[in-house]
Amino acid sequence: MAKKLALIGLTLLTGISTTALFAQKGGATNLNGTSGNFVTTAVPFLRISPDARAGAMGDAGIAVAPDANAQYWNIGKLPFTEKNYGVSITYTPWLKDLVPDIFLAYLSGYAKFGKDNVNAVSASMRYFSLGNINYTDIQGNGIGTGLPREYSFDLGYSRKLSEFLSAGISFRYIHSAIASGVNYSSGSQDYKPGNAGAADIGIYYAKRKEIDGFKAGTFSFGAVASNLGSKISYNSSRKDFIPMNLGLGIAYTYQMDEYNKITAALDLNKLLVPVLTAANGGDTQVTVVNGILKSFSTGDQIKEINAAIGLEYWYQNTVAFRAGYFYEDKSNGDRQYITCGLGVKYNVFQLNASYLVPQGSGINRNPLSNTLRFSLLFEFDKIEKAKDDTPEEEPAKKQ
């Protein structure tokens, strides 16, 4: 069991594969057993959706109406939030069917300010824990125990550029300690925790059109380049790309009447990282800029695009029902899954839950299969100052 946990942990966190298993350096075999070229990165936890609302919509979140989790999906959305302040916390079990102590925790918040609240500052933290792991070498001998973990901190700023358009940027520090506690018996290994810096740049456009009475339609568009930054290294001989990504999203919300509205959303995502081929060995030595350029010239561009489709229905802006579908081509990892979920809003509180319908078996099984995710949001317009309960002194009486 110890070896199994070690293999699971190192596979997930090094980015050697979250969607592919490699037979040798020069070739690759994906989860369904077919050969192909694959985009691989380190710190793949940066691409795990930490939001139960979008998680219930097939992971479509770039262009849907913003909330406190916009820090992850599209930093440019925050000036369009309905409230001036917001905080969100999400807990996501990972590989729940195999091990009990792997999870992703996410905390984010924002505050709008300035004239007409056209500016917003935001921050977030992601923490990915792989639980306790007993490490073994290739012969199965124990080489230590540890608590592998990864985390990132974000700080962001966004601003409305016009009545319908906004943009934002956030900066990220990434720390990855995936083999903490390993004791190497030989001097051939020089493992160290990895550190990297990155940035997100996002834009958001939303325009509402009144139709008749309570009827209205809102079209929104979003574009975001995320995790643009340095490579990350765990030893002195190799540097790996982090999951730089280009995402485009559209959404349309139809207000049917005073009580009912429905949103349809579509996100398209492509990693800005060169594919691993027999000829280039993964291009781990190229610069970040050249890697981004190569991501558009290597591999099959169409097959490298993932699609997320989501639906959301609100009744009286109090109860929400959601569903979605995520598609990835078979030659690029073969992740395909159906999601669903609920949302409840009361006053300043909102609770969202999502469920990923079980699919696949064995190594083809999605890590989030049969898993419930929860997000708790707290959004409000004013920060009330504490009242002074000290009784006022009575004015002195005139003599």
C-alpha positions as CSV (number, residue, x, y, z in Angstrom):
1,M,0.0,0.0,0.0
2,A,2.9,2.3,0.8
3,K,4.3,1.9,-2.7
4,K,0.9,2.5,-4.2
5,L,0.5,5.7,-2.3
6,A,3.9,6.9,-3.3
7,L,3.3,6.2,-7.0
8,I,-0.1,8.0,-6.9
9,G,1.4,11.0,-5.1
10,L,4.4,11.5,-7.3
11,T,2.4,10.9,-10.5
12,L,-0.2,13.5,-9.5
13,L,2.1,16.2,-8.3
14,T,5.2,16.1,-10.5
15,G,3.0,16.5,-13.6
16,I,4.8,13.5,-15.2
17,S,1.2,12.7,-15.9
18,T,-2.3,13.6,-14.7
19,T,-3.7,12.5,-18.0
20,A,-1.0,10.3,-19.5
21,L,1.3,7.5,-18.6
22,F,4.6,7.3,-20.4
23,A,6.3,4.1,-21.5
24,Q,9.6,5.7,-22.2
25,K,11.1,9.2,-22.7
26,G,10.6,9.2,-26.4
27,G,7.0,8.1,-26.5
28,A,3.7,8.1,-24.6
29,T,0.6,6.1,-24.0
30,N,-2.6,7.7,-22.8
31,L,-5.2,6.4,-20.4
32,N,-7.1,4.4,-23.1
33,G,-4.0,2.7,-24.2
34,T,-3.4,4.6,-27.5
35,S,-0.2,6.3,-28.4
36,G,0.0,10.0,-29.0
37,N,1.7,13.3,-28.1
38,F,0.8,15.0,-24.8
39,V,1.1,18.3,-23.1
40,T,2.6,17.7,-19.7
41,T,3.4,20.2,-16.9
42,A,4.5,20.3,-13.3
43,V,2.2,21.6,-10.5
44,P,-1.0,20.4,-12.2
45,F,-3.0,21.3,-9.1
46,L,-3.1,24.8,-10.5
47,R,-5.6,23.6,-13.0
48,I,-7.9,21.7,-10.6
49,S,-11.2,23.7,-10.3
50,P,-11.5,25.0,-6.7
51,D,-15.1,26.2,-7.2
52,A,-18.2,24.0,-6.7
53,R,-20.4,26.3,-8.7
54,A,-18.4,26.0,-11.9
55,G,-17.5,22.4,-10.9
56,A,-21.2,21.6,-11.3
57,M,-21.3,23.2,-14.8
58,G,-18.6,21.0,-16.3
59,D,-15.9,23.5,-15.1
60,A,-17.2,26.4,-17.2
61,G,-16.4,29.6,-15.3
62,I,-14.6,32.1,-17.5
63,A,-17.6,34.1,-18.6
64,V,-20.4,33.3,-16.2
65,A,-21.6,36.0,-13.8
66,P,-18.8,36.8,-11.3
67,D,-18.5,36.0,-7.6
68,A,-15.7,35.6,-5.1
69,N,-14.2,32.7,-7.1
70,A,-13.5,34.9,-10.1
71,Q,-10.0,35.2,-8.8
72,Y,-9.4,31.7,-10.2
73,W,-11.5,31.8,-13.4
74,N,-11.0,35.3,-14.7
75,I,-9.5,38.1,-12.7
76,G,-11.1,40.6,-15.1
77,K,-14.6,39.8,-13.9
78,L,-14.4,41.1,-10.3
79,P,-15.5,44.7,-11.0
80,F,-18.8,43.3,-12.3
81,T,-19.7,41.5,-9.0
82,E,-23.1,42.5,-7.6
83,K,-21.6,43.1,-4.1
84,N,-18.7,45.2,-3.0
85,Y,-17.0,42.6,-0.8
86,G,-16.9,38.8,-0.9
87,V,-15.1,35.8,0.5
88,S,-15.3,32.2,-0.6
89,I,-13.9,28.9,0.8
90,T,-14.0,25.5,-1.0
91,Y,-13.0,22.0,0.1
92,T,-12.3,19.4,-2.6
93,P,-11.5,15.8,-1.8
94,W,-9.1,14.2,-4.3
95,L,-9.0,10.5,-5.2
96,K,-11.6,9.9,-2.5
97,D,-12.3,6.3,-3.7
98,L,-8.6,5.3,-3.1
99,V,-7.3,7.3,-0.2
100,P,-9.0,9.5,2.5
101,D,-6.5,12.3,3.2
102,I,-5.8,14.0,-0.2
103,F,-7.6,17.3,-0.6
104,L,-7.5,20.8,-2.2
105,A,-8.5,23.8,-0.1
106,Y,-9.1,27.2,-1.6
107,L,-9.8,30.6,0.0
108,S,-10.4,33.8,-1.9
109,G,-11.7,37.3,-1.4
110,Y,-12.2,40.6,-3.0
111,A,-13.1,44.2,-2.2
112,K,-14.2,47.0,-4.6
113,F,-13.3,50.6,-4.1
114,G,-13.0,54.0,-5.7
115,K,-15.7,56.2,-7.3
116,D,-18.6,54.0,-8.4
117,N,-16.6,51.0,-7.2
118,V,-14.9,50.5,-10.6
119,N,-11.7,49.1,-9.0
120,A,-11.3,45.8,-7.2
121,V,-8.4,44.2,-5.2
122,S,-8.4,40.5,-4.6
123,A,-6.4,37.6,-3.0
124,S,-6.5,33.9,-2.8
125,M,-4.7,30.8,-1.5
126,R,-4.7,27.3,-2.8
127,Y,-3.4,24.4,-0.7
128,F,-3.0,20.9,-2.0
129,S,-2.2,18.1,0.4
130,L,-1.3,14.5,-0.5
131,G,-1.6,13.3,3.1
132,N,1.0,11.0,4.7
133,I,3.1,9.0,2.3
134,N,5.6,6.2,2.8
135,Y,8.2,6.5,0.0
136,T,9.9,3.6,-1.6
137,D,12.7,3.2,-4.2
138,I,12.4,1.2,-7.4
139,Q,13.2,-2.0,-5.4
140,G,10.5,-1.3,-2.9
141,N,12.8,-0.3,-0.1
142,G,11.6,2.4,2.3
143,I,13.4,5.7,1.8
144,G,11.4,7.9,4.2
145,T,8.0,9.3,5.1
146,G,6.6,12.7,4.5
147,L,3.7,15.1,4.0
148,P,3.9,16.2,0.3
149,R,2.1,19.5,-0.3
150,E,1.8,22.3,-2.7
151,Y,0.4,25.8,-2.3
152,S,0.1,29.1,-4.1
153,F,-0.7,32.7,-3.1
154,D,-2.4,35.3,-5.4
155,L,-2.8,39.1,-5.3
156,G,-4.8,40.8,-8.0
157,Y,-6.1,44.1,-9.2
158,S,-8.9,44.7,-11.7
159,R,-10.8,47.7,-13.1
160,K,-13.8,48.6,-15.2
161,L,-12.6,50.2,-18.4
162,S,-16.1,51.1,-19.6
163,E,-19.8,50.3,-18.8
164,F,-19.4,46.9,-20.4
165,L,-15.7,46.0,-20.2
166,S,-13.2,45.3,-17.5
167,A,-9.7,43.9,-17.2
168,G,-7.4,42.6,-14.4
169,I,-4.1,41.1,-13.5
170,S,-3.0,38.9,-10.6
171,F,0.4,37.7,-9.5
172,R,1.1,34.3,-8.0
173,Y,3.8,32.6,-5.9
174,I,3.9,28.8,-6.2
175,H,5.6,26.4,-3.8
176,S,5.8,22.6,-4.5
177,A,7.3,20.2,-2.0
178,I,6.3,16.8,-3.5
179,A,9.0,14.6,-1.9
180,S,9.4,16.1,1.5
181,G,10.9,13.6,3.9
182,V,12.6,11.4,1.3
183,N,16.0,10.1,2.4
184,Y,18.2,9.2,-0.6
185,S,20.9,6.6,0.2
186,S,23.0,7.7,-2.8
187,G,24.4,11.1,-3.7
188,S,22.9,10.9,-7.2
189,Q,19.7,12.7,-6.2
190,D,19.5,16.3,-5.3
191,Y,15.8,16.9,-4.7
192,K,14.6,20.3,-3.5
193,P,11.2,21.9,-3.2
194,G,10.2,23.9,-6.3
195,N,9.3,27.5,-6.4
196,A,7.9,29.6,-9.3
197,G,6.2,32.9,-10.0
198,A,3.4,33.5,-12.4
199,A,0.6,35.9,-13.5
200,D,-2.9,35.9,-14.8
201,I,-4.3,38.4,-17.3
202,G,-8.0,38.5,-17.9
203,I,-10.7,40.6,-19.7
204,Y,-14.5,40.5,-19.3
205,Y,-17.3,41.9,-21.4
206,A,-21.0,41.9,-20.3
207,K,-24.0,43.7,-21.7
208,R,-27.6,43.4,-20.6
209,K,-30.5,44.0,-23.0
210,E,-34.0,44.6,-21.7
211,I,-36.6,42.7,-23.8
212,D,-40.0,43.1,-22.3
213,G,-41.2,43.6,-18.7
214,F,-39.1,41.4,-16.5
215,K,-37.5,39.7,-19.6
216,A,-33.9,40.5,-20.3
217,G,-30.8,38.9,-21.9
218,T,-27.2,39.3,-20.8
219,F,-24.4,38.3,-23.1
220,S,-20.9,37.9,-21.6
221,F,-17.5,37.1,-23.0
222,G,-14.2,36.4,-21.2
223,A,-10.6,35.7,-22.1
224,V,-7.8,34.8,-19.7
225,A,-4.1,33.8,-20.0
226,S,-3.3,32.1,-16.7
227,N,-0.1,30.9,-15.0
228,L,2.2,32.8,-17.3
229,G,5.5,32.5,-15.5
230,S,8.8,30.9,-14.8
231,K,9.5,27.2,-15.0
232,I,9.8,25.1,-11.8
233,S,12.7,22.9,-10.8
234,Y,13.0,20.0,-8.3
235,N,16.7,19.4,-9.0
236,S,19.7,20.9,-10.7
237,S,19.3,19.1,-14.0
238,R,15.8,19.7,-15.1
239,K,13.2,22.6,-15.3
240,D,9.6,22.0,-16.1
241,F,6.8,24.2,-17.5
242,I,4.0,25.2,-15.2
243,P,0.4,24.9,-16.7
244,M,0.3,28.1,-18.7
245,N,-3.2,28.2,-20.2
246,L,-5.3,30.3,-22.6
247,G,-9.0,30.2,-22.0
248,L,-12.0,31.7,-23.9
249,G,-15.5,31.7,-22.6
250,I,-19.0,32.9,-23.6
251,A,-22.2,32.9,-21.6
252,Y,-25.8,34.0,-22.1
253,T,-28.3,34.6,-19.3
254,Y,-32.0,34.8,-20.1
255,Q,-34.2,36.4,-17.5
256,M,-37.5,34.7,-18.2
257,D,-39.7,36.5,-15.7
258,E,-39.5,38.0,-12.2
259,Y,-38.6,34.6,-10.7
260,N,-36.7,32.5,-13.3
261,K,-33.5,32.9,-15.2
262,I,-31.2,30.4,-17.0
263,T,-27.6,30.6,-18.1
264,A,-25.7,28.6,-20.8
265,A,-21.9,28.7,-20.9
266,L,-19.1,27.4,-23.0
267,D,-15.4,27.5,-22.2
268,L,-12.5,26.5,-24.4
269,N,-9.0,26.0,-23.0
270,K,-5.6,25.2,-24.4
271,L,-2.3,24.8,-22.5
272,L,0.4,27.1,-23.7
273,V,3.1,24.4,-23.4
274,P,4.8,22.3,-26.1
275,V,3.6,18.7,-26.5
276,L,5.9,15.8,-25.6
277,T,7.1,14.0,-28.8
278,A,9.7,11.5,-29.6
279,A,11.6,14.1,-31.5
280,N,11.8,16.9,-28.9
281,G,11.7,15.0,-25.6
282,G,9.2,17.5,-24.2
283,D,11.2,20.6,-25.0
284,T,12.1,21.0,-21.3
285,Q,15.2,23.1,-22.2
286,V,13.4,25.8,-24.3
287,T,12.6,29.2,-22.8
288,V,9.1,30.1,-21.6
289,V,8.5,32.4,-24.5
290,N,9.6,29.9,-27.1
291,G,7.6,27.3,-25.3
292,I,4.4,29.3,-25.7
293,L,5.2,29.9,-29.4
294,K,5.9,26.1,-29.9
295,S,2.6,25.3,-28.3
296,F,0.9,26.7,-31.4
297,S,3.2,24.8,-33.8
298,T,3.5,21.3,-32.3
299,G,0.8,18.7,-32.1
300,D,-2.7,18.8,-33.3
301,Q,-4.0,22.2,-32.3
302,I,-7.7,21.3,-32.4
303,K,-7.3,18.1,-30.4
304,E,-5.4,20.0,-27.7
305,I,-8.5,22.2,-27.0
306,N,-10.7,21.1,-24.0
307,A,-14.4,22.1,-24.0
308,A,-16.6,22.7,-21.0
309,I,-20.4,23.2,-21.4
310,G,-22.6,24.3,-18.5
311,L,-26.1,25.2,-17.6
312,E,-27.4,27.0,-14.5
313,Y,-31.1,27.7,-13.5
314,W,-32.1,30.1,-10.7
315,Y,-35.5,30.3,-9.1
316,Q,-36.2,33.6,-7.2
317,N,-32.4,34.1,-7.1
318,T,-32.5,31.7,-4.1
319,V,-32.2,28.1,-5.4
320,A,-30.0,27.0,-8.3
321,F,-29.8,23.8,-10.3
322,R,-26.7,23.1,-12.4
323,A,-25.3,20.6,-14.9
324,G,-22.4,20.3,-17.3
325,Y,-20.1,18.3,-19.5
326,F,-16.4,18.4,-20.0
327,Y,-14.7,17.0,-23.1
328,E,-11.0,16.2,-23.9
329,D,-9.9,14.4,-27.0
330,K,-8.9,10.8,-26.7
331,S,-5.5,11.5,-28.1
332,N,-4.8,14.2,-25.5
333,G,-5.8,12.5,-22.2
334,D,-9.4,11.4,-22.8
335,R,-11.0,13.2,-19.8
336,Q,-14.8,13.2,-20.4
337,Y,-17.3,13.6,-17.6
338,I,-20.7,14.8,-16.6
339,T,-21.3,17.0,-13.6
340,C,-24.3,18.3,-11.6
341,G,-25.0,20.4,-8.5
342,L,-27.1,22.7,-6.4
343,G,-26.8,26.2,-5.0
344,V,-28.7,27.9,-2.2
345,K,-28.6,31.7,-1.5
346,Y,-29.9,33.4,1.6
347,N,-29.2,37.0,2.4
348,V,-25.4,37.4,2.2
349,F,-24.7,33.7,2.3
350,Q,-24.5,31.2,-0.6
351,L,-23.7,27.5,-0.4
352,N,-22.8,25.6,-3.6
353,A,-22.4,21.8,-4.1
354,S,-21.2,19.8,-7.1
355,Y,-21.0,16.2,-7.9
356,L,-18.9,14.4,-10.7
357,V,-20.8,11.4,-12.0
358,P,-18.7,8.3,-11.7
359,Q,-17.1,7.3,-15.0
360,G,-14.3,4.9,-16.0
361,S,-12.6,2.3,-13.9
362,G,-9.1,1.6,-12.7
363,I,-6.5,4.1,-14.1
364,N,-9.2,5.5,-16.4
365,R,-11.3,6.6,-13.4
366,N,-11.5,10.4,-12.9
367,P,-9.9,11.4,-9.6
368,L,-13.1,13.3,-8.7
369,S,-15.5,10.5,-9.6
370,N,-18.2,10.0,-7.0
371,T,-17.0,13.2,-5.1
372,L,-19.0,16.0,-3.6
373,R,-17.4,19.5,-3.5
374,F,-18.7,22.4,-1.4
375,S,-18.1,26.1,-1.7
376,L,-19.3,28.6,0.9
377,L,-19.6,32.3,-0.2
378,F,-20.2,35.4,1.9
379,E,-20.9,38.5,-0.2
380,F,-22.0,41.9,1.1
381,D,-22.1,45.6,0.3
382,K,-21.0,47.3,3.6
383,I,-18.6,46.6,6.4
384,E,-20.4,47.6,9.5
385,K,-18.4,49.4,12.2
386,A,-18.7,48.2,15.7
387,K,-21.0,50.4,17.8
388,D,-19.7,51.9,21.0
389,D,-21.9,50.6,23.8
390,T,-20.5,53.1,26.3
391,P,-23.4,55.3,27.5
392,E,-23.0,58.9,26.7
393,E,-22.6,61.3,29.6
394,E,-25.5,63.6,30.3
395,P,-24.7,67.2,29.6
396,A,-23.8,69.2,32.7
397,K,-26.8,71.0,34.2
398,K,-26.6,74.7,34.4
399,Q,-26.0,76.1,37.8
